[in-house]
């Protein structure tokens, strides 16, 4: 299982606005537990978005292959 810090790093690399760690001057969250919950929520959203994109890409590839197959049969 990934640590909360690791998930925060993944989110940052993916371009998400990750809240600052509690204790820093610009932190919105007062406790590590609240920060951790915010990171977990963002990470679940990130994972769901990636899964949905993967499904869309797979469906697009399947449809393209089907259309190419039908086109090849129509020309033969």
Phi and psi in radians as a Rosetta constraint file:
Dihedral C 1 N 2 CA 2 C 2 CIRCULARHARMONIC -1.341 0.35
Dihedral N 2 CA 2 C 2 N 3 CIRCULARHARMONIC 2.511 0.35
Dihedral C 2 N 3 CA 3 C 3 CIRCULARHARMONIC -1.331 0.35
Dihedral N 3 CA 3 C 3 N 4 CIRCULARHARMONIC 2.845 0.35
Dihedral C 3 N 4 CA 4 C 4 CIRCULARHARMONIC -1.087 0.35
Dihedral N 4 CA 4 C 4 N 5 CIRCULARHARMONIC -0.683 0.35
Dihedral C 4 N 5 CA 5 C 5 CIRCULARHARMONIC -1.110 0.35
Dihedral N 5 CA 5 C 5 N 6 CIRCULARHARMONIC -0.700 0.35
Dihedral C 5 N 6 CA 6 C 6 CIRCULARHARMONIC -1.133 0.35
Dihedral N 6 CA 6 C 6 N 7 CIRCULARHARMONIC -0.740 0.35
Dihedral C 6 N 7 CA 7 C 7 CIRCULARHARMONIC -1.089 0.35
Dihedral N 7 CA 7 C 7 N 8 CIRCULARHARMONIC -0.706 0.35
Dihedral C 7 N 8 CA 8 C 8 CIRCULARHARMONIC -1.082 0.35
Dihedral N 8 CA 8 C 8 N 9 CIRCULARHARMONIC -0.708 0.35
Dihedral C 8 N 9 CA 9 C 9 CIRCULARHARMONIC -1.130 0.35
Dihedral N 9 CA 9 C 9 N 10 CIRCULARHARMONIC -0.732 0.35
Dihedral C 9 N 10 CA 10 C 10 CIRCULARHARMONIC -1.058 0.35
Dihedral N 10 CA 10 C 10 N 11 CIRCULARHARMONIC -0.774 0.35
Dihedral C 10 N 11 CA 11 C 11 CIRCULARHARMONIC -1.102 0.35
Dihedral N 11 CA 11 C 11 N 12 CIRCULARHARMONIC -0.728 0.35
Dihedral C 11 N 12 CA 12 C 12 CIRCULARHARMONIC -1.060 0.35
Dihedral N 12 CA 12 C 12 N 13 CIRCULARHARMONIC -0.798 0.35
Dihedral C 12 N 13 CA 13 C 13 CIRCULARHARMONIC -1.111 0.35
Dihedral N 13 CA 13 C 13 N 14 CIRCULARHARMONIC -0.510 0.35
Dihedral C 13 N 14 CA 14 C 14 CIRCULARHARMONIC -1.453 0.35
Dihedral N 14 CA 14 C 14 N 15 CIRCULARHARMONIC -0.052 0.35
Dihedral C 14 N 15 CA 15 C 15 CIRCULARHARMONIC 1.648 0.35
Dihedral N 15 CA 15 C 15 N 16 CIRCULARHARMONIC 0.170 0.35
Dihedral C 15 N 16 CA 16 C 16 CIRCULARHARMONIC -1.385 0.35
Dihedral N 16 CA 16 C 16 N 17 CIRCULARHARMONIC 2.589 0.35
Dihedral C 16 N 17 CA 17 C 17 CIRCULARHARMONIC -1.435 0.35
Dihedral N 17 CA 17 C 17 N 18 CIRCULARHARMONIC 1.820 0.35
Dihedral C 17 N 18 CA 18 C 18 CIRCULARHARMONIC -1.661 0.35
Dihedral N 18 CA 18 C 18 N 19 CIRCULARHARMONIC 2.267 0.35
Dihedral C 18 N 19 CA 19 C 19 CIRCULARHARMONIC -1.120 0.35
Dihedral N 19 CA 19 C 19 N 20 CIRCULARHARMONIC 2.637 0.35
Dihedral C 19 N 20 CA 20 C 20 CIRCULARHARMONIC -1.197 0.35
Dihedral N 20 CA 20 C 20 N 21 CIRCULARHARMONIC 2.685 0.35
Dihedral C 20 N 21 CA 21 C 21 CIRCULARHARMONIC -1.188 0.35
Dihedral N 21 CA 21 C 21 N 22 CIRCULARHARMONIC 2.457 0.35
Dihedral C 21 N 22 CA 22 C 22 CIRCULARHARMONIC -0.971 0.35
Dihedral N 22 CA 22 C 22 N 23 CIRCULARHARMONIC 2.468 0.35
Dihedral C 22 N 23 CA 23 C 23 CIRCULARHARMONIC 1.832 0.35
Dihedral N 23 CA 23 C 23 N 24 CIRCULARHARMONIC -0.411 0.35
Dihedral C 23 N 24 CA 24 C 24 CIRCULARHARMONIC -1.404 0.35
Dihedral N 24 CA 24 C 24 N 25 CIRCULARHARMONIC 2.772 0.35
Dihedral C 24 N 25 CA 25 C 25 CIRCULARHARMONIC -1.069 0.35
Dihedral N 25 CA 25 C 25 N 26 CIRCULARHARMONIC -0.605 0.35
Dihedral C 25 N 26 CA 26 C 26 CIRCULARHARMONIC -1.752 0.35
Dihedral N 26 CA 26 C 26 N 27 CIRCULARHARMONIC 0.316 0.35
Dihedral C 26 N 27 CA 27 C 27 CIRCULARHARMONIC -1.327 0.35
Dihedral N 27 CA 27 C 27 N 28 CIRCULARHARMONIC 2.314 0.35
Dihedral C 27 N 28 CA 28 C 28 CIRCULARHARMONIC -1.457 0.35
Dihedral N 28 CA 28 C 28 N 29 CIRCULARHARMONIC -0.525 0.35
Dihedral C 28 N 29 CA 29 C 29 CIRCULARHARMONIC -1.612 0.35
Dihedral N 29 CA 29 C 29 N 30 CIRCULARHARMONIC 2.382 0.35
Dihedral C 29 N 30 CA 30 C 30 CIRCULARHARMONIC -1.600 0.35
Dihedral N 30 CA 30 C 30 N 31 CIRCULARHARMONIC -0.418 0.35
Dihedral C 30 N 31 CA 31 C 31 CIRCULARHARMONIC -2.172 0.35
Dihedral N 31 CA 31 C 31 N 32 CIRCULARHARMONIC 2.635 0.35
Dihedral C 31 N 32 CA 32 C 32 CIRCULARHARMONIC -1.055 0.35
Dihedral N 32 CA 32 C 32 N 33 CIRCULARHARMONIC -0.536 0.35
Dihedral C 32 N 33 CA 33 C 33 CIRCULARHARMONIC -1.148 0.35
Dihedral N 33 CA 33 C 33 N 34 CIRCULARHARMONIC -0.742 0.35
Dihedral C 33 N 34 CA 34 C 34 CIRCULARHARMONIC -1.167 0.35
Dihedral N 34 CA 34 C 34 N 35 CIRCULARHARMONIC -0.710 0.35
Dihedral C 34 N 35 CA 35 C 35 CIRCULARHARMONIC -1.090 0.35
Dihedral N 35 CA 35 C 35 N 36 CIRCULARHARMONIC -0.790 0.35
Dihedral C 35 N 36 CA 36 C 36 CIRCULARHARMONIC -1.060 0.35
Dihedral N 36 CA 36 C 36 N 37 CIRCULARHARMONIC -0.706 0.35
Dihedral C 36 N 37 CA 37 C 37 CIRCULARHARMONIC -1.144 0.35
Dihedral N 37 CA 37 C 37 N 38 CIRCULARHARMONIC -0.686 0.35
Dihedral C 37 N 38 CA 38 C 38 CIRCULARHARMONIC -1.117 0.35
Dihedral N 38 CA 38 C 38 N 39 CIRCULARHARMONIC -0.737 0.35
Dihedral C 38 N 39 CA 39 C 39 CIRCULARHARMONIC -1.124 0.35
Dihedral N 39 CA 39 C 39 N 40 CIRCULARHARMONIC -0.781 0.35
Dihedral C 39 N 40 CA 40 C 40 CIRCULARHARMONIC -1.031 0.35
Dihedral N 40 CA 40 C 40 N 41 CIRCULARHARMONIC -0.758 0.35
Dihedral C 40 N 41 CA 41 C 41 CIRCULARHARMONIC -1.103 0.35
Dihedral N 41 CA 41 C 41 N 42 CIRCULARHARMONIC -0.793 0.35
Dihedral C 41 N 42 CA 42 C 42 CIRCULARHARMONIC -1.087 0.35
Dihedral N 42 CA 42 C 42 N 43 CIRCULARHARMONIC -0.699 0.35
Dihedral C 42 N 43 CA 43 C 43 CIRCULARHARMONIC -1.184 0.35
Dihedral N 43 CA 43 C 43 N 44 CIRCULARHARMONIC -0.670 0.35
Dihedral C 43 N 44 CA 44 C 44 CIRCULARHARMONIC -1.093 0.35
Dihedral N 44 CA 44 C 44 N 45 CIRCULARHARMONIC -0.735 0.35
Dihedral C 44 N 45 CA 45 C 45 CIRCULARHARMONIC -1.106 0.35
Dihedral N 45 CA 45 C 45 N 46 CIRCULARHARMONIC -0.769 0.35
Dihedral C 45 N 46 CA 46 C 46 CIRCULARHARMONIC -1.038 0.35
Dihedral N 46 CA 46 C 46 N 47 CIRCULARHARMONIC -0.821 0.35
Dihedral C 46 N 47 CA 47 C 47 CIRCULARHARMONIC -1.130 0.35
Dihedral N 47 CA 47 C 47 N 48 CIRCULARHARMONIC -0.708 0.35
Dihedral C 47 N 48 CA 48 C 48 CIRCULARHARMONIC -1.141 0.35
Dihedral N 48 CA 48 C 48 N 49 CIRCULARHARMONIC -0.707 0.35
Dihedral C 48 N 49 CA 49 C 49 CIRCULARHARMONIC -1.125 0.35
Dihedral N 49 CA 49 C 49 N 50 CIRCULARHARMONIC -0.698 0.35
Dihedral C 49 N 50 CA 50 C 50 CIRCULARHARMONIC -1.137 0.35
Dihedral N 50 CA 50 C 50 N 51 CIRCULARHARMONIC -0.731 0.35
Dihedral C 50 N 51 CA 51 C 51 CIRCULARHARMONIC -1.125 0.35
Dihedral N 51 CA 51 C 51 N 52 CIRCULARHARMONIC -0.745 0.35
Dihedral C 51 N 52 CA 52 C 52 CIRCULARHARMONIC -1.113 0.35
Dihedral N 52 CA 52 C 52 N 53 CIRCULARHARMONIC -0.727 0.35
Dihedral C 52 N 53 CA 53 C 53 CIRCULARHARMONIC -1.106 0.35
Dihedral N 53 CA 53 C 53 N 54 CIRCULARHARMONIC -0.715 0.35
Dihedral C 53 N 54 CA 54 C 54 CIRCULARHARMONIC -1.078 0.35
Dihedral N 54 CA 54 C 54 N 55 CIRCULARHARMONIC -0.739 0.35
Dihedral C 54 N 55 CA 55 C 55 CIRCULARHARMONIC -1.130 0.35
Dihedral N 55 CA 55 C 55 N 56 CIRCULARHARMONIC -0.732 0.35
Dihedral C 55 N 56 CA 56 C 56 CIRCULARHARMONIC -1.095 0.35
Dihedral N 56 CA 56 C 56 N 57 CIRCULARHARMONIC -0.764 0.35
Dihedral C 56 N 57 CA 57 C 57 CIRCULARHARMONIC -1.094 0.35
Dihedral N 57 CA 57 C 57 N 58 CIRCULARHARMONIC -0.722 0.35
Dihedral C 57 N 58 CA 58 C 58 CIRCULARHARMONIC -1.141 0.35
Dihedral N 58 CA 58 C 58 N 59 CIRCULARHARMONIC -0.717 0.35
Dihedral C 58 N 59 CA 59 C 59 CIRCULARHARMONIC -1.157 0.35
Dihedral N 59 CA 59 C 59 N 60 CIRCULARHARMONIC -0.693 0.35
Dihedral C 59 N 60 CA 60 C 60 CIRCULARHARMONIC -1.105 0.35
Dihedral N 60 CA 60 C 60 N 61 CIRCULARHARMONIC -0.745 0.35
Dihedral C 60 N 61 CA 61 C 61 CIRCULARHARMONIC -1.127 0.35
Dihedral N 61 CA 61 C 61 N 62 CIRCULARHARMONIC -0.692 0.35
Dihedral C 61 N 62 CA 62 C 62 CIRCULARHARMONIC -1.117 0.35
Dihedral N 62 CA 62 C 62 N 63 CIRCULARHARMONIC -0.773 0.35
Dihedral C 62 N 63 CA 63 C 63 CIRCULARHARMONIC -1.146 0.35
Dihedral N 63 CA 63 C 63 N 64 CIRCULARHARMONIC -0.712 0.35
Dihedral C 63 N 64 CA 64 C 64 CIRCULARHARMONIC -1.096 0.35
Dihedral N 64 CA 64 C 64 N 65 CIRCULARHARMONIC -0.755 0.35
Dihedral C 64 N 65 CA 65 C 65 CIRCULARHARMONIC -1.105 0.35
Dihedral N 65 CA 65 C 65 N 66 CIRCULARHARMONIC -0.710 0.35
Dihedral C 65 N 66 CA 66 C 66 CIRCULARHARMONIC -1.126 0.35
Dihedral N 66 CA 66 C 66 N 67 CIRCULARHARMONIC -0.767 0.35
Dihedral C 66 N 67 CA 67 C 67 CIRCULARHARMONIC -1.141 0.35
Dihedral N 67 CA 67 C 67 N 68 CIRCULARHARMONIC -0.696 0.35
Dihedral C 67 N 68 CA 68 C 68 CIRCULARHARMONIC -1.141 0.35
Dihedral N 68 CA 68 C 68 N 69 CIRCULARHARMONIC -0.659 0.35
Dihedral C 68 N 69 CA 69 C 69 CIRCULARHARMONIC -1.138 0.35
Dihedral N 69 CA 69 C 69 N 70 CIRCULARHARMONIC -0.781 0.35
Dihedral C 69 N 70 CA 70 C 70 CIRCULARHARMONIC -1.143 0.35
Dihedral N 70 CA 70 C 70 N 71 CIRCULARHARMONIC -0.679 0.35
Dihedral C 70 N 71 CA 71 C 71 CIRCULARHARMONIC -1.134 0.35
Dihedral N 71 CA 71 C 71 N 72 CIRCULARHARMONIC -0.709 0.35
Dihedral C 71 N 72 CA 72 C 72 CIRCULARHARMONIC -1.141 0.35
Dihedral N 72 CA 72 C 72 N 73 CIRCULARHARMONIC -0.684 0.35
Dihedral C 72 N 73 CA 73 C 73 CIRCULARHARMONIC -1.206 0.35
Dihedral N 73 CA 73 C 73 N 74 CIRCULARHARMONIC -0.602 0.35
Dihedral C 73 N 74 CA 74 C 74 CIRCULARHARMONIC -1.224 0.35
Dihedral N 74 CA 74 C 74 N 75 CIRCULARHARMONIC -0.533 0.35
Dihedral C 74 N 75 CA 75 C 75 CIRCULARHARMONIC -1.460 0.35
Dihedral N 75 CA 75 C 75 N 76 CIRCULARHARMONIC -0.308 0.35
